[in-house]
């Protein structure tokens, strides 16, 4: 039996106003964290469960791309925000 995936401490995201550019950056950061977790979980499942996780990953990527396009956030800006949100 495989061991469960290691858990990480939560990111400390700043409090922001809904509908703002900062809120969009937080959404992108949360999607990135969720995708990391899905990748870890995917290593421990088989068959149909992997396909379902892949479907969820596609939906999360669409959310991130749509958010990024709506607020004209560059890839570099999103990466920098995500780096700054990582726990030390």
N, C-alpha and C positions, 0 to 999 in steps of 0.2 A: 504494500500500500504506500502511495506517495504522501509526502508531507504537504500540508497546506502551504500556499504561497506566503512569503514573508510580508508582513504589513509594514507600511511606512507611516511616519508621523504625518498628520495632515498639514497641508500648506497653510500659511497664514496670509490669506488674501485680505486686502484692505476693504474697509466698508465703503461702498460706493452707491451712488444714486441709480436707480433702475432706469434703463433706457439711455444711459450715457456711454460715451466711448470707453470709459474705465470699466463699466459693466460688461461691455462687449469683450474687452481684454480678459476679464475674469471668466467669461463664458469659454473663451478659447483656451485659457489655462485649465479650466475644469475638464474640457474635452480631452486635452492632452493627458491629464492625469487619469481619466477614465480609460483612454486607449492604452496607456501603460499597464493598468490593472488588467484589462482584457487580454493583453498579450501574455501576462503572467498566468492568468487563469486558463487561457487556451492551451498552455503546455500540459495541463493536468486533466484535460477532458478528451473524449473521443467522439468520432462519428458525427451524428446530427447535432450534438452540442457545439462542436467546432463551427459548423455551418451557421448555427444561430448566433454565436458570438461574432462571426464575420458579418452577419447582417446588422447586428447592433453597431459594429465598428463603422460600417458604411453610413449608417444614419448619423452617428456622431460626427463623422467627417463632413457630411453635408451641412450639419448645423454650424460647424466651425467655418466652413467656406462661405456660407451665406452670411454669417455674422461678420466675417472679415470683409466681405464685399460691401455689405450695407454701411459699415463705418469706415471704409477705405483704409483699413489697417494693413500695413505692409508685413511681409513675412518676417523681416528683421525686427520690426517693432513687436510683433507677437512673441518671437523667440526671446527677445530681451525681457519682456514682461514675465514670461514663464520662468526664465532663469532667476529673476529677482524674487519670485514666489517660492522657490524651492527652499526646503528647510536646510539650515546650516548644519 
